[in-house]
């Protein structure tokens, strides 16, 4: 009887362990939005930018940063595409991101009209397709933006537990910003 009792107790402990593993996976996946927002803030601030705006509707998170020395801005729209654990396991943890680079303009309205004319003349089927660079302007603050939607595999940026690979995230963000800045400056010349 004692062998049977020990076996049943080991089975029970195994069931509890499996339950905790699944529970922790669910918790981690639910916290992925918080991790992503926090990682973007930390890596962008680490690049010399200051967070100047943060908004969220619970699903999409909007962040705006400014380099206080040269007034350049970076904007992010972050949307976790795997809110539930099953989707995360099957498709992976992905986020739809829009990364934007903003530059102050002395004549924002003229610059915006130049870019608007270019956008009207090109045939863009879906502005949400990854890699399609679009433009925007904030006429009130005097900024012109180039932005690009990307789909990012979050598992590349987050290790076991809650480890964040800041260097990789920072490098990828800097690469996107570099290209957007170059693209925007080329269009405004």
DASULSUL-V410857 format. One record per residue. N is the residue number from 1. RES is the residue in one small letter. PSI is psi in whole degrees, 0 to 359 (* if undefined). D_LAST is the distance of its C-alpha to the last C-alpha in Angstrom with 2 decimals. Layout:
<<N:RES:PSI:D_LAST> <N:RES:PSI:D_LAST>>
//
This chain:
<<1:x:326:85.90> <2:x:325:83.98> <3:x:317:81.99> <4:x:320:81.02> <5:x:315:80.12> <6:x:320:77.92> <7:x:314:76.18> <8:x:322:75.53> <9:x:321:74.18> <10:x:319:71.79> <11:x:316:70.62> <12:x:314:70.07> <13:x:320:68.12> <14:x:319:65.96> <15:x:319:65.27> <16:x:317:64.28> <17:x:314:61.96> <18:x:319:60.27> <19:x:317:59.93> <20:x:321:58.26> <21:x:313:55.83> <22:x:316:54.84> <23:x:315:54.70> <24:x:325:52.41> <25:x:316:50.08> <26:x:316:49.87> <27:x:314:49.22> <28:x:316:46.49> <29:x:322:44.78> <30:x:332:45.05> <31:x:0:43.50> <32:x:322:40.56> <33:x:312:38.33> <34:x:318:39.31> <35:x:316:38.78> <36:x:312:35.32> <37:x:314:34.19> <38:x:319:35.86> <39:x:319:34.41> <40:x:317:30.81> <41:x:310:31.46> <42:x:316:33.15> <43:x:326:30.63> <44:x:320:27.58> <45:x:323:29.48> <46:x:341:30.39> <47:x:5:26.71> <48:x:10:26.54> <49:x:155:25.60> <50:x:138:27.93> <51:x:123:29.03> <52:x:349:28.36> <53:x:140:29.37> <54:x:122:31.60> <55:x:152:32.91> <56:x:141:35.01> <57:x:14:36.89> <58:x:336:39.14> <59:x:311:37.35> <60:x:138:33.61> <61:x:130:32.43> <62:x:126:29.26> <63:x:141:28.09> <64:x:133:25.36> <65:x:154:24.74> <66:x:138:22.95> <67:x:113:22.53> <68:x:343:24.18> <69:x:313:22.82> <70:x:1:19.04> <71:x:9:19.25> <72:x:150:17.48> <73:x:152:19.34> <74:x:135:20.77> <75:x:148:22.62> <76:x:139:25.33> <77:x:122:27.49> <78:x:130:30.53> <79:x:116:33.30> <80:x:125:36.30> <81:x:358:37.28> <82:x:71:40.77> <83:x:328:42.55> <84:x:154:45.95> <85:x:323:47.50> <86:x:313:48.49> <87:x:318:44.95> <88:x:320:43.79> <89:x:321:46.56> <90:x:310:45.99> <91:x:347:42.21> <92:x:171:41.30> <93:x:112:39.47> <94:x:153:35.98> <95:x:137:33.41> <96:x:124:30.71> <97:x:147:27.76> <98:x:121:24.38> <99:x:134:22.16> <100:x:149:19.07> <101:x:130:16.54> <102:x:140:15.59> <103:x:136:13.38> <104:x:145:14.38> <105:x:138:12.27> <106:x:327:13.47> <107:x:76:13.01> <108:x:319:13.54> <109:x:315:14.96> <110:x:314:12.15> <111:x:317:9.66> <112:x:320:12.66> <113:x:323:13.39> <114:x:312:10.16> <115:x:322:11.03> <116:x:319:14.66> <117:x:321:14.48> <118:x:317:13.07> <119:x:319:15.87> <120:x:327:18.43> <121:x:342:17.82> <122:x:154:18.33> <123:x:100:21.87> <124:x:116:22.34> <125:x:311:26.05> <126:x:113:26.28> <127:x:350:23.64> <128:x:355:26.20> <129:x:138:26.27> <130:x:137:25.46> <131:x:355:22.09> <132:x:112:20.44> <133:x:128:17.17> <134:x:171:16.80> <135:x:155:14.98> <136:x:162:16.77> <137:x:143:16.57> <138:x:93:19.21> <139:x:332:19.12> <140:x:313:22.16> <141:x:349:20.90> <142:x:34:17.25> <143:x:143:15.77> <144:x:135:13.32> <145:x:144:14.74> <146:x:134:14.37> <147:x:155:17.96> <148:x:131:20.20> <149:x:139:23.96> <150:x:152:26.13> <151:x:117:29.90> <152:x:133:31.23> <153:x:106:34.73> <154:x:335:36.11> <155:x:340:38.97> <156:x:332:36.57> <157:x:348:35.86> <158:x:125:39.39> <159:x:200:42.48> <160:x:149:46.12> <161:x:233:47.10> <162:x:26:44.20> <163:x:131:42.58> <164:x:133:38.77> <165:x:78:36.73> <166:x:317:34.20> <167:x:316:32.77> <168:x:315:31.94> <169:x:317:30.45> <170:x:317:28.37> <171:x:317:27.16> <172:x:321:26.25> <173:x:315:24.42> <174:x:323:22.47> <175:x:317:21.57> <176:x:315:20.29> <177:x:317:18.30> <178:x:312:16.80> <179:x:319:15.70> <180:x:319:14.43> <181:x:313:12.41> <182:x:317:10.88> <183:x:314:10.38> <184:x:313:8.89> <185:x:323:6.38> <186:x:326:5.57> <187:x:333:5.68> <188:x:356:3.81> <189:x:*:0.00>>
//
